[in-house]
Amino acid sequence: MNPKLPPSAVPQLDQQLCFALYSTSLAMSKLYRKLLRGMGLTYSQYLVMMVLWERNELTVSEVGERLYLDSATLTPLLKRMEQAGLLTRTRAASDERQVIISLTPQGDALRHEAAKLPPAILQATQCSVDQVVGMKTQLDALRASLMSLN
């Protein structure tokens, strides 16, 4: 039989870092979904495109490493993006087990539309550039700490 805990001993939702991160992520995803609709991209597809705009012709595992996704999660996403004409998937000549992901001209052209997103996101945050950079630095450090536990 468990004795009833006093209210002060029970964790409060609004005091939890995990809930602040989760609910903020939901709000950010909702904003991106709205902004990306005109580009015909989901948020996950946008992240893949950003990786490929930085460096084209990457293996599936390289894209997965950048996005912290495994190939089982990434492969269906990449297949849908290929069907939409945004990228191609080809077997590497040097190792047939590797699949190379490359932008199509259509996928590369979205880069110009995507350039409009960061200013819109910054405006929506109602933060200064310095505040956003500071938050990102803290979140990067938090992610690194949490990932070192795995």
C-alpha positions in Angstrom: 0.0 0.0 0.0 1.5 3.4 -1.0 0.9 6.3 1.3 -0.5 9.3 -0.4 2.2 11.8 -1.3 1.8 15.4 -0.3 1.0 17.7 -3.2 4.4 19.4 -3.0 6.1 16.0 -3.6 4.2 15.3 -6.9 6.0 16.7 -10.0 4.1 19.6 -11.5 3.8 19.5 -15.3 4.5 23.2 -15.9 7.7 22.9 -13.8 9.2 20.2 -15.9 12.0 21.0 -18.5 10.8 18.1 -20.6 7.3 19.5 -21.0 8.7 23.0 -21.8 10.9 21.5 -24.5 8.0 19.3 -25.8 5.4 22.0 -25.9 7.8 24.5 -27.5 8.7 21.9 -30.1 5.0 21.4 -30.9 4.5 25.1 -31.3 7.6 25.5 -33.5 6.5 22.5 -35.7 3.0 24.1 -36.1 4.6 27.3 -37.3 6.9 25.5 -39.7 4.0 23.4 -41.0 2.2 26.6 -41.9 5.2 28.2 -43.5 6.2 25.1 -45.4 2.8 24.4 -46.8 3.4 26.7 -49.7 6.6 24.9 -50.6 4.9 21.5 -50.5 7.2 20.2 -47.8 6.7 18.7 -44.4 9.0 19.7 -41.6 10.9 16.4 -41.8 11.3 16.9 -45.6 12.5 20.4 -45.0 15.2 19.1 -42.6 16.4 16.6 -45.3 16.5 19.4 -47.8 18.5 21.6 -45.5 21.1 18.9 -45.1 21.3 18.4 -48.9 21.4 22.2 -49.6 24.5 22.3 -47.3 26.2 19.4 -49.1 24.6 17.5 -51.9 25.2 13.8 -52.7 25.3 12.2 -49.3 24.7 8.6 -48.3 21.5 7.8 -46.4 23.6 7.2 -43.2 25.3 10.6 -43.6 21.9 12.3 -43.8 20.7 10.2 -40.8 23.7 11.2 -38.7 23.0 14.9 -39.4 19.3 14.6 -38.4 19.7 12.0 -35.6 17.5 9.6 -37.5 18.1 5.9 -38.3 17.7 4.6 -41.8 14.5 2.7 -41.0 12.9 6.1 -40.2 14.6 8.0 -43.0 14.1 5.6 -45.9 10.3 5.9 -46.3 10.7 9.7 -46.0 13.3 9.7 -48.8 11.2 7.5 -51.0 8.3 10.0 -50.7 10.6 12.8 -51.5 11.9 10.9 -54.6 8.4 10.3 -55.8 7.7 14.1 -55.4 10.7 14.8 -57.7 12.8 16.5 -55.0 15.7 14.1 -54.9 17.1 10.9 -56.4 18.4 7.8 -54.7 21.1 5.8 -56.5 23.3 2.9 -55.4 27.0 3.9 -54.9 29.2 2.4 -57.6 31.9 1.7 -55.1 29.6 -0.1 -52.6 26.1 -1.3 -53.7 25.0 -1.3 -50.1 25.2 2.5 -49.9 22.5 4.7 -51.3 23.5 8.2 -52.5 20.9 11.0 -52.0 21.1 13.8 -54.5 19.0 16.9 -55.2 17.0 17.2 -58.4 16.9 20.6 -60.1 13.4 20.9 -58.6 14.7 20.2 -55.1 17.6 22.6 -55.5 15.2 25.4 -56.7 13.3 25.2 -53.3 16.4 26.6 -51.7 15.4 30.1 -52.8 12.0 29.9 -51.3 13.4 28.4 -48.1 15.6 31.5 -47.6 12.4 33.4 -46.6 11.8 31.1 -43.6 14.5 32.2 -41.1 13.4 35.8 -41.0 9.7 34.7 -40.6 10.7 32.3 -37.7 12.8 35.0 -36.0 9.9 37.4 -36.2 7.5 34.8 -34.8 9.8 34.2 -31.8 9.7 37.8 -30.8 13.3 37.4 -29.7 16.5 39.2 -30.8 19.1 37.4 -32.9 21.4 37.2 -29.8 18.6 35.6 -27.7 17.9 33.0 -30.4 21.7 32.2 -30.8 22.0 31.9 -27.0 19.0 29.6 -26.7 20.3 27.4 -29.6 23.7 27.2 -27.9 22.1 26.1 -24.7 20.0 23.5 -26.4 23.0 22.2 -28.4 24.8 21.7 -25.1 21.8 20.0 -23.5 21.4 17.6 -26.4 25.1 16.7 -26.2 24.8 16.1 -22.5 21.7 13.9 -22.9 23.2 12.0 -25.8 26.4 11.2 -23.9 24.2 9.2 -21.5 23.2 6.8 -24.2 
